Amino acid sequence: FGGGELSGAPAKGNGKAKAKGKARAPREPVGDLPRERISEAPMTGTLDNWRGKFGWIDMSEKVAHPAAKKNKGKVYLSQKDWEQPTPPTKGTAVMFYLYADDAGLGAESCQPTA
């Protein structure tokens, strides 16, 4: 015959492979979650990365808060909380007020320190 498959079942290996045990990078939460500001004074840190509309901050000083255990200890920064007309870049020193929500820690009223 033609040497093709005779059964109607698809050949193995044509589906997408699933990632097994791979750590995922922190991701932007979907929608706005209720926030609770947890710092009265501004905090400082350094922007670890920026991904178009959000990024992650490494804090200068760690805080003792249950939400700090989420997202590898990084602080989420949304574009709407960045108080400058141009996006930040990796390595930018920043000052912000810290909040907590169900997704972890976040920065609001964020601006460069220089």
N, CA, C and O of each residue as an XYZ file, in Angstrom:
456
protein
N       0.826     -1.192      0.000
C       0.000      0.000      0.000
C       0.859      1.239      0.000
O       2.035      1.143     -0.352
N       0.336      2.427      0.381
C       1.080      3.679      0.293
C       2.028      3.938      1.443
O       2.757      4.929      1.395
N       2.065      3.105      2.480
C       2.974      3.308      3.594
C       2.494      4.343      4.596
O       3.191      4.607      5.576
N       1.320      4.940      4.384
C       0.799      5.939      5.326
C       0.137      5.263      6.512
O       0.001      4.040      6.556
N      -0.269      6.076      7.467
C      -0.949      5.534      8.640
C      -2.334      5.072      8.258
O      -3.023      5.711      7.463
N      -2.736      3.954      8.833
C      -4.048      3.418      8.528
C      -5.087      3.835      9.558
O      -6.275      3.906      9.241
N      -4.660      4.112     10.784
C      -5.638      4.488     11.807
C      -5.928      5.980     11.719
O      -5.136      6.746     11.172
N      -7.061      6.378     12.258
C      -7.444      7.785     12.252
C      -6.814      8.566     13.396
O      -7.001      9.780     13.484
N      -6.072      7.897     14.276
C      -5.465      8.581     15.424
C      -4.257      9.393     14.966
O      -3.503      8.947     14.101
N      -4.070     10.571     15.536
C      -2.904     11.373     15.160
C      -1.614     10.722     15.643
O      -1.607      9.987     16.631
N      -0.544     10.994     14.946
C       0.754     10.457     15.326
C       1.200     11.091     16.637
O       0.861     12.239     16.926
N       1.963     10.340     17.429
C       2.461     10.861     18.705
C       3.470     11.974     18.448
O       4.180     11.974     17.443
N       3.514     12.923     19.382
C       4.524     13.977     19.291
C       4.077     15.205     18.527
O       4.852     16.152     18.394
N       2.848     15.224     18.017
C       2.387     16.388     17.267
C       1.746     17.441     18.154
O       1.478     18.553     17.698
N       1.495     17.107     19.413
C       0.882     18.066     20.337
C       1.938     18.955     20.965
O       3.138     18.751     20.780
N       1.474     19.936     21.704
C       2.409     20.819     22.396
C       2.903     20.132     23.659
O       2.131     19.488     24.369
N       4.186     20.271     23.931
C       4.763     19.690     25.135
C       4.432     20.569     26.329
O       4.382     21.794     26.214
N       4.209     19.943     27.468
C       3.935     20.690     28.688
C       5.234     20.868     29.452
O       6.060     19.957     29.519
N       5.407     22.061     30.033
C       6.585     22.316     30.863
C       6.408     21.559     32.173
O       5.335     21.589     32.777
N       7.447     20.892     32.599
C       7.372     20.122     33.830
C       8.362     20.686     34.833
O       9.572     20.657     34.608
N       7.842     21.201     35.941
C       8.703     21.635     37.026
C       9.519     22.879     36.756
O      10.446     23.170     37.512
N       9.213     23.620     35.714
C       9.992     24.818     35.422
C       9.425     25.994     36.203
O       8.210     26.181     36.267
N      10.311     26.780     36.792
C       9.876     27.959     37.537
C       9.453     29.042     36.563
O      10.097     29.258     35.536
N       8.379     29.710     36.890
C       7.895     30.799     36.049
C       8.316     32.129     36.647
O       8.425     32.274     37.865
N       8.547     33.081     35.784
C       8.849     34.436     36.239
C       7.566     35.054     36.783
O       6.472     34.660     36.381
N       7.689     36.020     37.695
C       6.487     36.698     38.174
C       5.740     37.322     37.005
O       6.355     37.782     36.043
N       4.411     37.339     37.090
C       3.617     37.882     35.997
C       2.725     39.002     36.497
O       2.438     39.116     37.689
N       2.299     39.817     35.561
C       1.394     40.912     35.882
C       0.037     40.351     36.289
O      -0.502     39.475     35.612
N      -0.532     40.864     37.421
C      -1.861     40.402     37.794
C      -2.903     40.850     36.775
O      -2.710     41.852     36.087
N      -3.989     40.121     36.678
C      -5.056     40.461     35.745
C      -6.033     41.383     36.460
O      -6.604     41.008     37.484
N      -6.231     42.583     35.932
C      -7.157     43.536     36.535
C      -6.595     44.170     37.795
O      -5.527     43.796     38.279
N      -7.337     45.139     38.316
C      -6.923     45.814     39.541
C      -7.446     45.056     40.753
O      -8.631     44.732     40.834
N      -6.557     44.781     41.684
C      -6.939     44.122     42.924
C      -7.012     45.173     44.029
O      -6.337     46.198     43.942
N      -7.821     44.937     45.069
C      -7.866     45.886     46.182
C      -6.496     45.999     46.842
O      -5.842     44.993     47.118
N      -6.071     47.236     47.091
C      -4.744     47.490     47.659
C      -4.837     47.936     49.114
O      -5.815     48.547     49.544
N      -3.781     47.608     49.852
C      -3.624     48.107     51.213
C      -2.219     48.694     51.310
O      -1.233     47.961     51.229
N      -2.125     50.020     51.483
C      -0.800     50.639     51.601
C      -0.190     50.191     52.920
O      -0.822     50.280     53.973
N       1.054     49.705     52.849
C       1.703     49.198     54.058
C       2.930     50.003     54.453
O       3.595     49.665     55.432
N       3.245     51.061     53.714
C       4.353     51.929     54.123
C       3.849     53.360     54.246
O       3.183     53.878     53.349
N       4.178     53.993     55.377
C       3.815     55.397     55.561
C       4.858     56.296     54.916
O       4.533     57.354     54.376
N       6.102     55.872     54.976
C       7.202     56.638     54.379
C       7.579     55.996     53.051
O       7.368     54.798     52.862
N       8.137     56.781     52.126
C       8.568     56.204     50.843
C       9.657     55.150     51.032
O      10.504     55.262     51.918
N       9.616     54.136     50.191
C      10.617     53.073     50.161
C      11.503     53.304     48.940
O      11.153     54.084     48.054
N      12.645     52.628     48.894
C      13.534     52.753     47.741
C      13.886     51.372     47.204
O      13.762     50.359     47.892
N      14.326     51.370     45.957
C      14.740     50.130     45.320
C      15.316     50.407     43.952
O      15.518     51.559     43.568
N      15.579     49.341     43.218
C      16.144     49.431     41.875
C      15.269     48.618     40.931
O      14.889     47.488     41.239
N      14.953     49.202     39.782
C      14.127     48.498     38.805
C      14.909     47.318     38.239
O      15.965     47.494     37.630
N      14.382     46.115     38.444
C      15.036     44.895     37.972
C      14.769     44.673     36.487
O      15.669     44.273     35.748
N      13.525     44.932     36.042
C      13.208     44.823     34.617
C      11.928     45.581     34.317
O      11.137     45.863     35.217
N      11.732     45.905     33.060
C      10.536     46.596     32.591
C      10.048     45.881     31.349
O      10.825     45.635     30.427
N       8.755     45.540     31.314
C       8.196     44.743     30.221
C       7.058     45.472     29.514
O       5.975     44.914     29.337
N       7.297     46.687     29.121
C       6.305     47.427     28.345
C       5.318     48.205     29.179
O       5.286     49.434     29.108
N       4.502     47.514     29.978
C       3.500     48.186     30.802
C       3.634     47.856     32.284
O       2.851     48.337     33.104
N       4.607     47.052     32.620
C       4.845     46.732     34.028
C       6.286     46.289     34.210
O       6.986     45.980     33.246
N       6.713     46.264     35.458
C       8.065     45.835     35.761
C       8.157     45.337     37.193
O       7.154     45.231     37.899
N       9.391     45.032     37.608
C       9.641     44.494     38.939
C      10.790     45.248     39.585
O      11.797     45.544     38.942
N      10.625     45.555     40.862
C      11.605     46.314     41.638
C      12.233     45.400     42.680
O      11.543     44.620     43.336
N      13.563     45.508     42.824
C      14.270     44.891     43.945
C      14.348     45.957     45.029
O      14.918     47.025     44.807
N      13.782     45.678     46.195
C      13.783     46.659     47.277
C      15.165     46.797     47.894
O      15.919     45.827     47.971
N      15.494     48.016     48.337
C      16.770     48.257     49.014
C      16.805     47.546     50.360
O      17.833     46.996     50.754
N      15.670     47.560     51.065
C      15.551     46.880     52.353
C      14.349     45.948     52.299
O      13.279     46.330     51.825
N      14.525     44.747     52.778
C      13.427     43.778     52.793
C      12.424     44.158     53.879
O      12.789     44.776     54.879
N      11.169     43.789     53.680
C      10.129     44.058     54.667
C       9.578     42.742     55.201
O       9.554     41.727     54.505
N       9.138     42.788     56.453
C       8.534     41.610     57.068
C       7.027     41.692     56.852
O       6.304     42.282     57.655
N       6.569     41.099     55.768
C       5.146     41.082     55.438
C       4.865     39.767     54.722
O       5.678     39.329     53.908
N       3.733     39.128     55.006
C       3.436     37.842     54.347
C       3.469     37.916     52.818
O       3.864     36.949     52.168
N       3.063     39.041     52.238
C       3.047     39.176     50.775
C       4.453     39.243     50.187
O       4.629     39.056     48.983
N       5.456     39.510     51.026
C       6.840     39.595     50.539
C       7.360     38.231     50.087
O       8.377     38.157     49.397
N       6.679     37.161     50.464
C       7.101     35.818     50.063
C       6.677     35.488     48.634
O       7.164     34.524     48.044
N       5.777     36.286     48.086
C       5.304     36.053     46.722
C       6.229     36.735     45.717
O       6.934     37.679     46.075
N       6.238     36.281     44.489
C       6.980     36.891     43.376
C       8.474     37.022     43.643
O       9.112     37.990     43.230
N       9.013     36.040     44.336
C      10.453     35.999     44.623
C      10.917     37.239     45.374
O      12.073     37.643     45.248
N      10.028     37.846     46.154
C      10.381     39.020     46.948
C      10.419     40.316     46.172
O      10.740     41.364     46.732
N      10.095     40.264     44.889
C      10.127     41.476     44.067
C       8.820     42.253     44.219
O       7.784     41.697     44.582
N       8.899     43.555     43.932
C       7.760     44.460     44.055
C       7.264     44.804     42.655
O       8.037     45.246     41.805
N       5.978     44.599     42.424
C       5.352     44.852     41.131
C       5.171     46.353     40.910
O       4.775     47.077     41.823
N       5.464     46.813     39.698
C       5.246     48.211     39.320
C       4.431     48.248     38.037
O       4.864     47.746     37.000
N       3.243     48.849     38.116
C       2.389     49.027     36.945
C       2.716     50.364     36.290
O       3.136     51.306     36.961
N       2.523     50.440     34.990
C       2.753     51.682     34.259
C       1.924     52.824     34.849
O       2.379     53.968     34.872
N       0.715     52.525     35.325
C      -0.151     53.582     35.866
C       0.377     54.144     37.187
O      -0.032     55.230     37.597
N       1.282     53.421     37.861
C       1.866     53.905     39.111
C       3.215     54.589     38.901
O       3.812     55.079     39.860
N       3.698     54.626     37.674
C       4.955     55.288     37.325
C       4.629     56.747     37.014
O       3.885     57.024     36.073
N       5.167     57.670     37.781
C       4.786     59.076     37.683
C       5.694     59.904     36.776
O       5.974     61.066     37.069
N       6.145     59.318     35.697
C       6.986     60.016     34.728
C       6.436     59.767     33.328
O       5.795     58.744     33.087
N       6.685     60.707     32.392
C       6.155     60.525     31.037
C       6.863     59.435     30.229
O       6.260     58.837     29.338
N       8.129     59.174     30.533
C       8.858     58.138     29.793
C       9.005     56.891     30.667
O       9.154     57.005     31.884
N       8.963     55.712     30.065
C       9.076     54.473     30.848
C      10.426     54.371     31.550
O      11.421     54.908     31.064
N      10.464     53.688     32.684
C      11.736     53.482     33.378
C      12.585     52.446     32.648
O      12.089     51.710     31.796
N      13.845     52.401     32.988
C      14.744     51.406     32.409
C      15.377     50.582     33.524
O      15.438     51.011     34.676
N      15.840     49.406     33.163
C      16.483     48.513     34.123
C      17.625     49.247     34.821
O      18.416     49.939     34.180
N      17.699     49.088     36.129
C      18.760     49.705     36.909
C      18.409     51.074     37.472
O      19.190     51.648     38.232
N      17.233     51.611     37.108
C      16.814     52.915     37.614
C      16.555     52.824     39.119
O      15.835     51.937     39.577
N      17.151     53.750     39.886
C      16.870     53.845     41.320
C      15.525     54.540     41.481
O      15.292     55.596     40.893
N      14.639     53.945     42.282
C      13.279     54.464     42.411
C      12.880     54.649     43.873
O      13.449     54.049     44.785
N      11.868     55.514     44.054
C      11.263     55.758     45.353
C       9.760     55.532     45.174
O       9.195     55.944     44.162
N       9.111     54.888     46.138
C       7.704     54.516     45.983
C       7.078     54.242     47.342
O       7.777     54.093     48.345
N       5.761     54.179     47.358
C       5.021     53.722     48.533
C       4.649     52.269     48.285
O       4.242     51.898     47.184
N       4.791     51.468     49.302
C       4.579     50.033     49.179
C       3.138     49.673     49.530
O       2.590     50.155     50.522
N       2.536     48.823     48.706
C       1.201     48.304     49.012
C       1.220     46.791     48.891
O       2.128     46.205     48.303
N       0.195     46.173     49.463
C       0.019     44.727     49.342
C      -1.369     44.458     48.778
O      -2.332     45.154     49.100
N      -1.454     43.443     47.936
C      -2.742     42.949     47.457
C      -2.651     41.429     47.373
O      -1.653     40.844     47.796
N      -3.667     40.796     46.841
C      -3.674     39.332     46.792
C      -2.551     38.750     45.938
O      -2.203     37.580     46.099
N      -1.978     39.544     45.036
C      -0.913     39.062     44.157
C       0.477     39.235     44.761
O       1.438     38.657     44.254
N       0.606     40.021     45.837
C       1.909     40.254     46.448
C       2.114     41.722     46.765
O       1.158     42.450     47.030
N       3.379     42.156     46.735
C       3.717     43.550     47.012
C       3.744     44.353     45.726
O       4.085     43.836     44.662
N       3.382     45.628     45.835
C       3.394     46.513     44.679
C       3.890     47.891     45.063
O       3.942     48.243     46.241
N       4.255     48.667     44.051
C       4.736     50.035     44.241
C       3.713     50.996     43.661
O       3.221     50.790     42.551
N       3.388     52.055     44.413
C       2.518     53.100     43.887
C       3.193     54.446     44.098
O       4.068     54.583     44.952
N       2.784     55.435     43.318
C       3.397     56.770     43.357
C       4.910     56.646     43.186
O       5.678     57.225     43.952
N       5.324     55.893     42.184
C       6.733     55.579     41.963
C       7.393     56.595     41.039
O       6.819     57.005     40.030
N       8.616     56.996     41.405
C       9.385     57.932     40.591
C      10.876     57.680     40.782
O      11.278     57.049     41.760
N      11.703     58.171     39.852
C      13.149     57.994     40.013
C      13.645     58.823     41.190
O      13.078     59.871     41.498
N      14.701     58.356     41.847
C      15.230     59.086     42.999
C      16.170     60.205     42.593
O      16.388     61.134     43.371
N      16.726     60.141     41.403
C      17.711     61.157     40.992
C      17.051     62.388     40.413
O      17.738     63.331     40.021
